[in-house]
């Protein structure tokens, strides 16, 4: 993948029950070329099936990157980690 023009960083905790699919569907539905942007989801030790769901989504969307925290670092820490990855 080429270097994206911009990155969207989404800190995630239990995203399945908190609207992550709606959020990502909105992003995927944009008319922008998929190579223009990347989506970075930082899973902050979700206790539901979010990590597995994100792995399945990654297979469908090559511009989706998933970072899995080993310990819960909360929203700010996850966001900062995603920004550094961008």
MILO-66517 format. One record per residue: y, x, z of N, C-alpha, C in turn; residue number from 1. Coordinates in steps of 0.05 Angstrom, whole numbers, m for minus. Layout:
// residues N
<r><n_c2>Y</n_c2><n_c1>X</n_c1><n_c3>Z</n_c3><ca_c2>Y</ca_c2><ca_c1>X</ca_c1><ca_c3>Z</ca_c3><c_c2>Y</c_c2><c_c1>X</c_c1><c_c3>Z</c_c3><pos>NUM</pos></r>
...
//
This chain:
// residues 86
<r><n_c2>m24</n_c2><n_c1>17</n_c1><n_c3>0</n_c3><ca_c2>0</ca_c2><ca_c1>0</ca_c1><ca_c3>0</ca_c3><c_c2>25</c_c2><c_c1>17</c_c1><c_c3>0</c_c3><pos>1</pos></r>
<r><n_c2>45</n_c2><n_c1>9</n_c1><n_c3>m15</n_c3><ca_c2>70</ca_c2><ca_c1>23</ca_c1><ca_c3>m16</ca_c3><c_c2>85</c_c2><c_c1>20</c_c1><c_c3>11</c_c3><pos>2</pos></r>
<r><n_c2>105</n_c2><n_c1>37</n_c1><n_c3>15</n_c3><ca_c2>121</ca_c2><ca_c1>34</ca_c1><ca_c3>39</ca_c3><c_c2>136</c_c2><c_c1>8</c_c1><c_c3>38</c_c3><pos>3</pos></r>
<r><n_c2>133</n_c2><n_c1>m9</n_c1><n_c3>58</n_c3><ca_c2>146</ca_c2><ca_c1>m35</ca_c1><ca_c3>57</ca_c3><c_c2>176</c_c2><c_c1>m32</c_c1><c_c3>61</c_c3><pos>4</pos></r>
<r><n_c2>191</n_c2><n_c1>m51</n_c1><n_c3>51</n_c3><ca_c2>220</ca_c2><ca_c1>m52</ca_c1><ca_c3>55</ca_c3><c_c2>228</c_c2><c_c1>m59</c_c1><c_c3>83</c_c3><pos>5</pos></r>
<r><n_c2>212</n_c2><n_c1>m77</n_c1><n_c3>96</n_c3><ca_c2>217</ca_c2><ca_c1>m84</ca_c1><ca_c3>123</ca_c3><c_c2>191</c_c2><c_c1>m92</c_c1><c_c3>137</c_c3><pos>6</pos></r>
<r><n_c2>192</n_c2><n_c1>m92</n_c1><n_c3>164</n_c3><ca_c2>168</ca_c2><ca_c1>m98</ca_c1><ca_c3>181</ca_c3><c_c2>175</c_c2><c_c1>m121</c_c1><c_c3>199</c_c3><pos>7</pos></r>
<r><n_c2>155</n_c2><n_c1>m138</n_c1><n_c3>204</n_c3><ca_c2>157</ca_c2><ca_c1>m160</ca_c1><ca_c3>223</ca_c3><c_c2>137</c_c2><c_c1>m153</c_c1><c_c3>245</c_c3><pos>8</pos></r>
<r><n_c2>148</n_c2><n_c1>m150</n_c1><n_c3>269</n_c3><ca_c2>132</ca_c2><ca_c1>m142</ca_c1><ca_c3>293</ca_c3><c_c2>128</c_c2><c_c1>m167</c_c1><c_c3>310</c_c3><pos>9</pos></r>
<r><n_c2>103</n_c2><n_c1>m174</n_c1><n_c3>316</n_c3><ca_c2>97</ca_c2><ca_c1>m197</ca_c1><ca_c3>332</ca_c3><c_c2>80</c_c2><c_c1>m189</c_c1><c_c3>356</c_c3><pos>10</pos></r>
<r><n_c2>91</n_c2><n_c1>m189</n_c1><n_c3>381</n_c3><ca_c2>75</ca_c2><ca_c1>m184</ca_c1><ca_c3>404</ca_c3><c_c2>57</c_c2><c_c1>m209</c_c1><c_c3>409</c_c3><pos>11</pos></r>
<r><n_c2>32</n_c2><n_c1>m206</n_c1><n_c3>414</n_c3><ca_c2>13</ca_c2><ca_c1>m228</ca_c1><ca_c3>416</ca_c3><c_c2>m2</c_c2><c_c1>m228</c_c1><c_c3>442</c_c3><pos>12</pos></r>
<r><n_c2>m3</n_c2><n_c1>m251</n_c1><n_c3>455</n_c3><ca_c2>m21</ca_c2><ca_c1>m255</ca_c1><ca_c3>478</ca_c3><c_c2>m32</c_c2><c_c1>m283</c_c1><c_c3>476</c_c3><pos>13</pos></r>
<r><n_c2>m58</n_c2><n_c1>m285</n_c1><n_c3>473</n_c3><ca_c2>m72</ca_c2><ca_c1>m311</ca_c1><ca_c3>469</ca_c3><c_c2>m59</c_c2><c_c1>m326</c_c1><c_c3>447</c_c3><pos>14</pos></r>
<r><n_c2>m56</n_c2><n_c1>m313</n_c1><n_c3>424</n_c3><ca_c2>m42</ca_c2><ca_c1>m325</ca_c1><ca_c3>401</ca_c3><c_c2>m55</c_c2><c_c1>m350</c_c1><c_c3>390</c_c3><pos>15</pos></r>
<r><n_c2>m81</n_c2><n_c1>m353</n_c1><n_c3>392</n_c3><ca_c2>m94</ca_c2><ca_c1>m376</ca_c1><ca_c3>381</ca_c3><c_c2>m84</c_c2><c_c1>m402</c_c1><c_c3>393</c_c3><pos>16</pos></r>
<r><n_c2>m80</n_c2><n_c1>m401</n_c1><n_c3>420</n_c3><ca_c2>m70</ca_c2><ca_c1>m425</ca_c1><ca_c3>433</ca_c3><c_c2>m40</c_c2><c_c1>m427</c_c1><c_c3>435</c_c3><pos>17</pos></r>
<r><n_c2>m26</n_c2><n_c1>m407</n_c1><n_c3>425</n_c3><ca_c2>3</ca_c2><ca_c1>m406</ca_c1><ca_c3>427</ca_c3><c_c2>18</c_c2><c_c1>m406</c_c1><c_c3>400</c_c3><pos>18</pos></r>
<r><n_c2>5</n_c2><n_c1>m416</n_c1><n_c3>379</n_c3><ca_c2>19</ca_c2><ca_c1>m419</ca_c1><ca_c3>354</ca_c3><c_c2>20</c_c2><c_c1>m396</c_c1><c_c3>335</c_c3><pos>19</pos></r>
<r><n_c2>4</n_c2><n_c1>m375</n_c1><n_c3>339</n_c3><ca_c2>4</ca_c2><ca_c1>m352</ca_c1><ca_c3>321</ca_c3><c_c2>m3</c_c2><c_c1>m360</c_c1><c_c3>293</c_c3><pos>20</pos></r>
<r><n_c2>m22</n_c2><n_c1>m378</n_c1><n_c3>289</n_c3><ca_c2>m30</ca_c2><ca_c1>m385</ca_c1><ca_c3>262</ca_c3><c_c2>m6</c_c2><c_c1>m399</c_c1><c_c3>247</c_c3><pos>21</pos></r>
<r><n_c2>9</n_c2><n_c1>m415</n_c1><n_c3>261</n_c3><ca_c2>32</ca_c2><ca_c1>m428</ca_c1><ca_c3>249</ca_c3><c_c2>53</c_c2><c_c1>m407</c_c1><c_c3>242</c_c3><pos>22</pos></r>
<r><n_c2>57</n_c2><n_c1>m388</n_c1><n_c3>259</n_c3><ca_c2>77</ca_c2><ca_c1>m366</ca_c1><ca_c3>254</ca_c3><c_c2>69</c_c2><c_c1>m351</c_c1><c_c3>229</c_c3><pos>23</pos></r>
<r><n_c2>44</n_c2><n_c1>m342</n_c1><n_c3>228</n_c3><ca_c2>35</ca_c2><ca_c1>m326</ca_c1><ca_c3>205</ca_c3><c_c2>34</c_c2><c_c1>m343</c_c1><c_c3>180</c_c3><pos>24</pos></r>
<r><n_c2>26</n_c2><n_c1>m368</n_c1><n_c3>181</n_c3><ca_c2>26</ca_c2><ca_c1>m385</ca_c1><ca_c3>157</ca_c3><c_c2>54</c_c2><c_c1>m387</c_c1><c_c3>146</c_c3><pos>25</pos></r>
<r><n_c2>74</n_c2><n_c1>m389</n_c1><n_c3>163</n_c3><ca_c2>102</ca_c2><ca_c1>m390</ca_c1><ca_c3>154</ca_c3><c_c2>110</c_c2><c_c1>m364</c_c1><c_c3>140</c_c3><pos>26</pos></r>
<r><n_c2>101</n_c2><n_c1>m341</n_c1><n_c3>150</n_c3><ca_c2>107</ca_c2><ca_c1>m316</ca_c1><ca_c3>137</ca_c3><c_c2>93</c_c2><c_c1>m314</c_c1><c_c3>111</c_c3><pos>27</pos></r>
<r><n_c2>67</n_c2><n_c1>m320</n_c1><n_c3>110</n_c3><ca_c2>51</ca_c2><ca_c1>m318</ca_c1><ca_c3>85</ca_c3><c_c2>62</c_c2><c_c1>m337</c_c1><c_c3>64</c_c3><pos>28</pos></r>
<r><n_c2>75</n_c2><n_c1>m359</n_c1><n_c3>72</n_c3><ca_c2>85</ca_c2><ca_c1>m379</ca_c1><ca_c3>53</ca_c3><c_c2>111</c_c2><c_c1>m372</c_c1><c_c3>40</c_c3><pos>29</pos></r>
<r><n_c2>123</n_c2><n_c1>m350</n_c1><n_c3>48</n_c3><ca_c2>148</ca_c2><ca_c1>m342</ca_c1><ca_c3>36</ca_c3><c_c2>144</c_c2><c_c1>m332</c_c1><c_c3>7</c_c3><pos>30</pos></r>
<r><n_c2>165</n_c2><n_c1>m334</n_c1><n_c3>m9</n_c3><ca_c2>162</ca_c2><ca_c1>m326</ca_c1><ca_c3>m37</ca_c3><c_c2>166</c_c2><c_c1>m296</c_c1><c_c3>m42</c_c3><pos>31</pos></r>
<r><n_c2>169</n_c2><n_c1>m281</n_c1><n_c3>m21</n_c3><ca_c2>172</ca_c2><ca_c1>m252</ca_c1><ca_c3>m23</ca_c3><c_c2>146</c_c2><c_c1>m239</c_c1><c_c3>m33</c_c3><pos>32</pos></r>
<r><n_c2>149</n_c2><n_c1>m218</n_c1><n_c3>m48</n_c3><ca_c2>126</ca_c2><ca_c1>m202</ca_c1><ca_c3>m56</ca_c3><c_c2>114</c_c2><c_c1>m190</c_c1><c_c3>m31</c_c3><pos>33</pos></r>
<r><n_c2>88</n_c2><n_c1>m192</n_c1><n_c3>m29</n_c3><ca_c2>74</ca_c2><ca_c1>m183</ca_c1><ca_c3>m5</ca_c3><c_c2>77</c_c2><c_c1>m153</c_c1><c_c3>0</c_c3><pos>34</pos></r>
<r><n_c2>83</n_c2><n_c1>m137</n_c1><n_c3>m21</n_c3><ca_c2>86</ca_c2><ca_c1>m108</ca_c1><ca_c3>m18</ca_c3><c_c2>114</c_c2><c_c1>m102</c_c1><c_c3>m6</c_c3><pos>35</pos></r>
<r><n_c2>131</n_c2><n_c1>m121</n_c1><n_c3>m4</n_c3><ca_c2>159</ca_c2><ca_c1>m116</ca_c1><ca_c3>6</ca_c3><c_c2>160</c_c2><c_c1>m115</c_c1><c_c3>36</c_c3><pos>36</pos></r>
<r><n_c2>139</n_c2><n_c1>m125</n_c1><n_c3>49</n_c3><ca_c2>140</ca_c2><ca_c1>m126</ca_c1><ca_c3>78</ca_c3><c_c2>112</c_c2><c_c1>m122</c_c1><c_c3>90</c_c3><pos>37</pos></r>
<r><n_c2>112</n_c2><n_c1>m115</n_c1><n_c3>116</n_c3><ca_c2>87</ca_c2><ca_c1>m113</ca_c1><ca_c3>131</ca_c3><c_c2>90</c_c2><c_c1>m130</c_c1><c_c3>156</c_c3><pos>38</pos></r>
<r><n_c2>68</n_c2><n_c1>m140</n_c1><n_c3>166</n_c3><ca_c2>68</ca_c2><ca_c1>m155</ca_c1><ca_c3>191</ca_c3><c_c2>51</c_c2><c_c1>m139</c_c1><c_c3>211</c_c3><pos>39</pos></r>
<r><n_c2>62</n_c2><n_c1>m133</n_c1><n_c3>233</n_c3><ca_c2>48</ca_c2><ca_c1>m117</ca_c1><ca_c3>254</ca_c3><c_c2>45</c_c2><c_c1>m135</c_c1><c_c3>278</c_c3><pos>40</pos></r>
<r><n_c2>20</n_c2><n_c1>m143</n_c1><n_c3>284</n_c3><ca_c2>13</ca_c2><ca_c1>m159</ca_c1><ca_c3>308</ca_c3><c_c2>2</c_c2><c_c1>m140</c_c1><c_c3>329</c_c3><pos>41</pos></r>
<r><n_c2>15</n_c2><n_c1>m140</n_c1><n_c3>352</n_c3><ca_c2>6</ca_c2><ca_c1>m123</ca_c1><ca_c3>374</ca_c3><c_c2>m7</c_c2><c_c1>m142</c_c1><c_c3>395</c_c3><pos>42</pos></r>
<r><n_c2>m34</n_c2><n_c1>m141</n_c1><n_c3>396</n_c3><ca_c2>m48</ca_c2><ca_c1>m158</ca_c1><ca_c3>415</ca_c3><c_c2>m48</c_c2><c_c1>m145</c_c1><c_c3>442</c_c3><pos>43</pos></r>
<r><n_c2>m37</n_c2><n_c1>m159</n_c1><n_c3>461</n_c3><ca_c2>m34</ca_c2><ca_c1>m149</ca_c1><ca_c3>489</ca_c3><c_c2>m56</c_c2><c_c1>m158</c_c1><c_c3>507</c_c3><pos>44</pos></r>
<r><n_c2>m81</n_c2><n_c1>m151</n_c1><n_c3>500</n_c3><ca_c2>m105</ca_c2><ca_c1>m157</ca_c1><ca_c3>516</ca_c3><c_c2>m109</c_c2><c_c1>m187</c_c1><c_c3>519</c_c3><pos>45</pos></r>
<r><n_c2>m108</n_c2><n_c1>m202</n_c1><n_c3>497</n_c3><ca_c2>m113</ca_c2><ca_c1>m231</ca_c1><ca_c3>497</ca_c3><c_c2>m140</c_c2><c_c1>m237</c_c1><c_c3>510</c_c3><pos>46</pos></r>
<r><n_c2>m141</n_c2><n_c1>m259</n_c1><n_c3>524</n_c3><ca_c2>m166</ca_c2><ca_c1>m267</ca_c1><ca_c3>537</ca_c3><c_c2>m181</c_c2><c_c1>m288</c_c1><c_c3>522</c_c3><pos>47</pos></r>
<r><n_c2>m170</n_c2><n_c1>m296</n_c1><n_c3>499</n_c3><ca_c2>m184</ca_c2><ca_c1>m316</ca_c1><ca_c3>482</ca_c3><c_c2>m195</c_c2><c_c1>m301</c_c1><c_c3>457</c_c3><pos>48</pos></r>
<r><n_c2>m199</n_c2><n_c1>m314</n_c1><n_c3>436</n_c3><ca_c2>m212</ca_c2><ca_c1>m302</ca_c1><ca_c3>412</ca_c3><c_c2>m191</c_c2><c_c1>m292</c_c1><c_c3>392</c_c3><pos>49</pos></r>
<r><n_c2>m167</n_c2><n_c1>m286</n_c1><n_c3>402</n_c3><ca_c2>m146</ca_c2><ca_c1>m277</ca_c1><ca_c3>384</ca_c3><c_c2>m153</c_c2><c_c1>m252</c_c1><c_c3>369</c_c3><pos>50</pos></r>
<r><n_c2>m164</n_c2><n_c1>m232</n_c1><n_c3>382</n_c3><ca_c2>m170</ca_c2><ca_c1>m206</ca_c1><ca_c3>369</ca_c3><c_c2>m189</c_c2><c_c1>m210</c_c1><c_c3>345</c_c3><pos>51</pos></r>
<r><n_c2>m210</n_c2><n_c1>m226</n_c1><n_c3>349</n_c3><ca_c2>m228</ca_c2><ca_c1>m231</ca_c1><ca_c3>327</ca_c3><c_c2>m215</c_c2><c_c1>m247</c_c1><c_c3>304</c_c3><pos>52</pos></r>
<r><n_c2>m198</n_c2><n_c1>m266</n_c1><n_c3>311</n_c3><ca_c2>m184</ca_c2><ca_c1>m282</ca_c1><ca_c3>292</ca_c3><c_c2>m165</c_c2><c_c1>m264</c_c1><c_c3>275</c_c3><pos>53</pos></r>
<r><n_c2>m151</n_c2><n_c1>m245</n_c1><n_c3>289</n_c3><ca_c2>m133</ca_c2><ca_c1>m227</ca_c1><ca_c3>275</ca_c3><c_c2>m149</c_c2><c_c1>m209</c_c1><c_c3>256</c_c3><pos>54</pos></r>
<r><n_c2>m173</n_c2><n_c1>m200</n_c1><n_c3>263</n_c3><ca_c2>m189</ca_c2><ca_c1>m184</ca_c1><ca_c3>246</ca_c3><c_c2>m196</c_c2><c_c1>m199</c_c1><c_c3>220</c_c3><pos>55</pos></r>
<r><n_c2>m202</n_c2><n_c1>m225</n_c1><n_c3>223</n_c3><ca_c2>m209</ca_c2><ca_c1>m241</ca_c1><ca_c3>200</ca_c3><c_c2>m184</c_c2><c_c1>m245</c_c1><c_c3>182</c_c3><pos>56</pos></r>
<r><n_c2>m161</n_c2><n_c1>m249</n_c1><n_c3>195</n_c3><ca_c2>m136</ca_c2><ca_c1>m252</ca_c1><ca_c3>179</ca_c3><c_c2>m129</c_c2><c_c1>m226</c_c1><c_c3>164</c_c3><pos>57</pos></r>
<r><n_c2>m134</n_c2><n_c1>m204</n_c1><n_c3>177</n_c3><ca_c2>m129</ca_c2><ca_c1>m178</ca_c1><ca_c3>164</ca_c3><c_c2>m144</c_c2><c_c1>m174</c_c1><c_c3>138</c_c3><pos>58</pos></r>
<r><n_c2>m168</n_c2><n_c1>m185</n_c1><n_c3>137</n_c3><ca_c2>m185</ca_c2><ca_c1>m184</ca_c1><ca_c3>113</ca_c3><c_c2>m171</c_c2><c_c1>m199</c_c1><c_c3>90</c_c3><pos>59</pos></r>
<r><n_c2>m156</n_c2><n_c1>m220</n_c1><n_c3>96</n_c3><ca_c2>m143</ca_c2><ca_c1>m237</ca_c1><ca_c3>76</ca_c3><c_c2>m116</c_c2><c_c1>m226</c_c1><c_c3>68</c_c3><pos>60</pos></r>
<r><n_c2>m103</n_c2><n_c1>m211</n_c1><n_c3>85</n_c3><ca_c2>m76</ca_c2><ca_c1>m202</ca_c1><ca_c3>81</ca_c3><c_c2>m73</c_c2><c_c1>m172</c_c1><c_c3>85</c_c3><pos>61</pos></r>
<r><n_c2>m73</n_c2><n_c1>m157</n_c1><n_c3>63</n_c3><ca_c2>m72</ca_c2><ca_c1>m128</ca_c1><ca_c3>66</ca_c3><c_c2>m46</c_c2><c_c1>m117</c_c1><c_c3>79</c_c3><pos>62</pos></r>
<r><n_c2>m25</n_c2><n_c1>m134</n_c1><n_c3>80</n_c3><ca_c2>0</ca_c2><ca_c1>m125</ca_c1><ca_c3>93</ca_c3><c_c2>1</c_c2><c_c1>m132</c_c1><c_c3>123</c_c3><pos>63</pos></r>
<r><n_c2>m22</n_c2><n_c1>m141</n_c1><n_c3>134</n_c3><ca_c2>m24</ca_c2><ca_c1>m147</ca_c1><ca_c3>162</ca_c3><c_c2>m36</c_c2><c_c1>m123</c_c1><c_c3>176</c_c3><pos>64</pos></r>
<r><n_c2>m23</n_c2><n_c1>m113</n_c1><n_c3>197</n_c3><ca_c2>m33</ca_c2><ca_c1>m91</ca_c1><ca_c3>213</ca_c3><c_c2>m36</c_c2><c_c1>m101</c_c1><c_c3>241</c_c3><pos>65</pos></r>
<r><n_c2>m59</n_c2><n_c1>m94</n_c1><n_c3>254</n_c3><ca_c2>m64</ca_c2><ca_c1>m103</ca_c1><ca_c3>281</ca_c3><c_c2>m67</c_c2><c_c1>m79</c_c1><c_c3>299</c_c3><pos>66</pos></r>
<r><n_c2>m52</n_c2><n_c1>m80</n_c1><n_c3>321</n_c3><ca_c2>m54</ca_c2><ca_c1>m59</ca_c1><ca_c3>342</ca_c3><c_c2>m66</c_c2><c_c1>m73</c_c1><c_c3>366</c_c3><pos>67</pos></r>
<r><n_c2>m86</n_c2><n_c1>m62</n_c1><n_c3>378</n_c3><ca_c2>m98</ca_c2><ca_c1>m73</ca_c1><ca_c3>402</ca_c3><c_c2>m92</c_c2><c_c1>m56</c_c1><c_c3>426</c_c3><pos>68</pos></r>
<r><n_c2>m76</n_c2><n_c1>m66</n_c1><n_c3>445</n_c3><ca_c2>m71</ca_c2><ca_c1>m52</ca_c1><ca_c3>470</ca_c3><c_c2>m96</c_c2><c_c1>m50</c_c1><c_c3>487</c_c3><pos>69</pos></r>
<r><n_c2>m99</n_c2><n_c1>m27</n_c1><n_c3>500</n_c3><ca_c2>m122</ca_c2><ca_c1>m24</ca_c1><ca_c3>518</ca_c3><c_c2>m116</c_c2><c_c1>m35</c_c1><c_c3>546</c_c3><pos>70</pos></r>
<r><n_c2>m90</n_c2><n_c1>m38</n_c1><n_c3>552</n_c3><ca_c2>m81</ca_c2><ca_c1>m49</ca_c1><ca_c3>578</ca_c3><c_c2>m57</c_c2><c_c1>m67</c_c1><c_c3>572</c_c3><pos>71</pos></r>
<r><n_c2>m53</n_c2><n_c1>m88</n_c1><n_c3>588</n_c3><ca_c2>m31</ca_c2><ca_c1>m106</ca_c1><ca_c3>584</ca_c3><c_c2>m5</c_c2><c_c1>m92</c_c1><c_c3>590</c_c3><pos>72</pos></r>
<r><n_c2>12</n_c2><n_c1>m90</n_c1><n_c3>570</n_c3><ca_c2>38</ca_c2><ca_c1>m77</ca_c1><ca_c3>574</ca_c3><c_c2>61</c_c2><c_c1>m97</c_c1><c_c3>570</c_c3><pos>73</pos></r>
<r><n_c2>54</n_c2><n_c1>m123</n_c1><n_c3>568</n_c3><ca_c2>74</ca_c2><ca_c1>m145</ca_c1><ca_c3>567</ca_c3><c_c2>89</c_c2><c_c1>m145</c_c1><c_c3>540</c_c3><pos>74</pos></r>
<r><n_c2>106</n_c2><n_c1>m164</n_c1><n_c3>537</n_c3><ca_c2>119</ca_c2><ca_c1>m169</ca_c1><ca_c3>512</ca_c3><c_c2>137</c_c2><c_c1>m146</c_c1><c_c3>503</c_c3><pos>75</pos></r>
<r><n_c2>153</n_c2><n_c1>m136</n_c1><n_c3>521</n_c3><ca_c2>172</ca_c2><ca_c1>m114</ca_c1><ca_c3>513</ca_c3><c_c2>157</c_c2><c_c1>m89</c_c1><c_c3>505</c_c3><pos>76</pos></r>
<r><n_c2>137</n_c2><n_c1>m81</n_c1><n_c3>521</n_c3><ca_c2>121</ca_c2><ca_c1>m58</ca_c1><ca_c3>514</ca_c3><c_c2>106</c_c2><c_c1>m61</c_c1><c_c3>488</c_c3><pos>77</pos></r>
<r><n_c2>95</n_c2><n_c1>m84</n_c1><n_c3>483</n_c3><ca_c2>81</ca_c2><ca_c1>m89</ca_c1><ca_c3>458</ca_c3><c_c2>100</c_c2><c_c1>m89</c_c1><c_c3>434</c_c3><pos>78</pos></r>
<r><n_c2>123</n_c2><n_c1>m101</n_c1><n_c3>438</n_c3><ca_c2>143</ca_c2><ca_c1>m100</ca_c1><ca_c3>416</ca_c3><c_c2>152</c_c2><c_c1>m72</c_c1><c_c3>410</c_c3><pos>79</pos></r>
<r><n_c2>157</n_c2><n_c1>m56</n_c1><n_c3>430</n_c3><ca_c2>165</ca_c2><ca_c1>m28</ca_c1><ca_c3>426</ca_c3><c_c2>143</c_c2><c_c1>m12</c_c1><c_c3>412</c_c3><pos>80</pos></r>
<r><n_c2>118</n_c2><n_c1>m17</n_c1><n_c3>419</n_c3><ca_c2>95</ca_c2><ca_c1>m4</ca_c1><ca_c3>407</ca_c3><c_c2>94</c_c2><c_c1>m11</c_c1><c_c3>377</c_c3><pos>81</pos></r>
<r><n_c2>99</n_c2><n_c1>m37</n_c1><n_c3>371</n_c3><ca_c2>99</ca_c2><ca_c1>m45</ca_c1><ca_c3>343</ca_c3><c_c2>122</c_c2><c_c1>m33</c_c1><c_c3>327</c_c3><pos>82</pos></r>
<r><n_c2>145</n_c2><n_c1>m31</n_c1><n_c3>339</n_c3><ca_c2>168</ca_c2><ca_c1>m18</ca_c1><ca_c3>326</ca_c3><c_c2>162</c_c2><c_c1>11</c_c1><c_c3>320</c_c3><pos>83</pos></r>
<r><n_c2>150</n_c2><n_c1>25</n_c1><n_c3>338</n_c3><ca_c2>142</ca_c2><ca_c1>53</ca_c1><ca_c3>334</ca_c3><c_c2>123</c_c2><c_c1>55</c_c1><c_c3>311</c_c3><pos>84</pos></r>
<r><n_c2>104</n_c2><n_c1>36</n_c1><n_c3>309</n_c3><ca_c2>84</ca_c2><ca_c1>37</ca_c1><ca_c3>287</ca_c3><c_c2>97</c_c2><c_c1>32</c_c1><c_c3>260</c_c3><pos>85</pos></r>
<r><n_c2>119</n_c2><n_c1>16</n_c1><n_c3>261</n_c3><ca_c2>133</ca_c2><ca_c1>9</ca_c1><ca_c3>236</ca_c3><c_c2>146</c_c2><c_c1>33</c_c1><c_c3>224</c_c3><pos>86</pos></r>
//
